[in-house]
Each structure stands twice: as structure tokens, then as C-alpha cells.
Amino acid sequence: MNNRELSNREPVKARPFIKWVGGKGGISRKVLEHLPNEIENYYEPFLGGGAIFFNARKRLKNAFLSDVNAQLVQVYKVIQNNIDDLIRILDIHKKSHSKDYYYNIRSMHNLDNPVKMSARFIYLNKTCYNGLYRVNKNNEFNVPMGSYKNPAILDEKNLRACHEVLQNVNIQFGSFEDIEVHKNSVIYCDPPYDETYNQYTVNKFERDIQEKLRDKVLEWSRQGAKVIISNADTDYIRELYKNSVFTIIDIEAPRYISCKTDGRDSTQELLIML
């Protein structure tokens, strides 16, 4: 990885380029309040829409982003390295969008071209019901089309801004268990929440994995890392992190509950820090 500081690049106003269940745009300011102003090595192993990364980018010297959703990781890499080709194909999707076209594109489960696969991923995300990412037991995307009058299939300005921000960022497919932290590291973990939707991949994020994450967080802390975890405010999570080494903060998070922008509610969440 090229270690040139991200903060030395021309400031770019980038934001998440996909909708994502549990996205952190609504609480990013609250999370950033607990991040250092300058971060030598930043890790985000549950990348999703990347809202915390995009909002914290000016503070970061080195960034290591990862996720267990292989297609999602590929999309980030294509935006990083093949932005012109991606925009060209998304423009075709935008001009061709219809109900029949949506289901035809959705049926293309085995595309082997990374750019075409990534354009498909973004197109389906922008036009499917509520931006939901769900796969069946064969790892095939199966969400129906949403009811949008004018879906934002191609936001070229933001995609190019994301392309700039992702330069010199390490993007990898992998689990939180694969992370080997460097000194002076900050790790932000946004796992699938307890008692909520967790079908982002074929393998669900069950409670035994929540416990593995807790153990890994303790290991990272012993190695000198600062760790922040987001999770649901449930009795199980409070019990899991009851050790006095953890600091638990209650926060209120906005939640969109329908495909209409005014369909919004809020819920209680936890920020857990070590």
C-alpha cells in the first residue's frame, strides 16, 4: 500500500454511494466525537456503506477497509480503479431502467467482469425495495424492485468524489478475524446488529460470532488499539460487554422505515468503546 497521507489530498465531498441497511450516516457525527483528530491506522472491518470512513477521511493517514460481502468489496475496488468504465455502464442502466430490465439484470448472477458486476450491484441497490441487500441460499440477490419514480441510478459527481477519496486506501475481502492491527490503530466495528436483519451474506451473523467479535476486540485492545463498536441496545449486548473495561454510551439513531424519505423513526443504539 502507498502510505501517502489521505489527508494531504485535495478535500473532496464524498458520501456513501449505496443505500445500506444499518448505514451510519445518521449517527456519524456522534461516532466521530469519539475518534481522535488524527489517526495513524484506521480499520473498518464491517464496511457496508462506509459512512464513518467517508466522514472521517480527513483524519486518516492510512485506511484499511474490509467486508465479508465479496461483491460489495469488488464494487469499492472498481470505484477506486475503474471509475470511467463503471460510470459508462451505469449510464446505460439509467437509460434502460424499467420493470422488465430490472428483473433481467437481477437474473445475471454470474457476471465475471468486475466492472459489469459492480454496475449491476449499484443499479440493483438504487432500484430495489428499500435498498435492501438480501441473498438466498445460493447467494443470489432476490430483492424485488422498489417503487421509485426517479431512482438515482447514476450520481456521477459523488462516484468521482468517492474515487478520489479511495485512492491509496487498502480495500480487502475478509472477516474481522483476519485483521492484524498496527500500532496507533483505531478500529470501528459496525457488525450486523443483535436481534435485527443479518442476511447480508449466505452465512448469518449469529450470537456466537458476536461473542467472537467481543473476544477479538479485547485482543486488539491488548495490542494497543482503540476500538469503537456500534450495536443494538439489547439485554444480550449489554451482558456481552458488561466487563468494566468497556464504556457503553446510549445514543438515539434515526431509521428510515419505508422507501419514502419521510418514513423515518428513531431507535436506541449503543456505542461501546475500549
Phi, psi and omega in degrees: 000139174284123186270013177304134186296131177298325184292346180276351181283159176302129181303133181230132180272089181251150177220167181308136184266358176227157169277144183212128178302126182082012179303150190258017179302323183287341181238011185301322180297321179293322178292316182297334177300336184254007176262145175299155179290333176229128184235120181292308181226118182247130180240136174224094187275355174239072196296309181053229180283347174075024185299321181291317177302310183298324181280335182262000193305326183290343181271350194261133171272307178234136180235135180236108184249139181206163179198157177270359174271102187298322180293319178299316179299320179297322179299314178301318181293323178293318176299323179293322192241341186224047189296321183295316179295321179298313181297321179299316182287322177298327177295323176296314178300318181300315183285339185260355190302130173197175179298312180297319181296318180303309184289332174294314178294320180299328182285350182275076187278343190240038176295133181256357176270118185302323182290315178296319178298318182291320177296320176300314181302311181293317179302312180295321179299321183281342187241351181279172182296117175059017181066023184285135173253115181217138178235156176272187184294343176266011180063035180252130179297129187224027181276135179289167179290143177274172180257086181238132178287322183214073183297142182277072185292321181232110173248083188299319182300314181290322178299319179291326176295318177296320176304315180295315183294329183277356177296138179067017176261139178274116182241122185222149169277130178165168181270162173302334180291343182274350187288130171245108189282149172266172175295156178056046183258148170237131182238124175251122182247125178233069183289165170307133188287149174299136177063024177227183181305129181220024184261051179282337176220177178301321181271113182288157181266089184273180186292332177295330178282327173302320180291322176297322178296315179303316179295322179292322178299317177297321178295315179299320180297319178297334178274001175100010181271149169267132185234137173234131180238136169260141174198173180288153176273084178238160178301322181297313181294320177298321178292321182298324183249032183284344178307137185295348178288341180267141171254126182248127180241130176276132176226157175257128184240134175289148178222128173278128186248005175207173180285355176271140184294340180270359179274073188235142178224182176227160180215158178272133177230173178239139164253123183244127187233148179214000000 
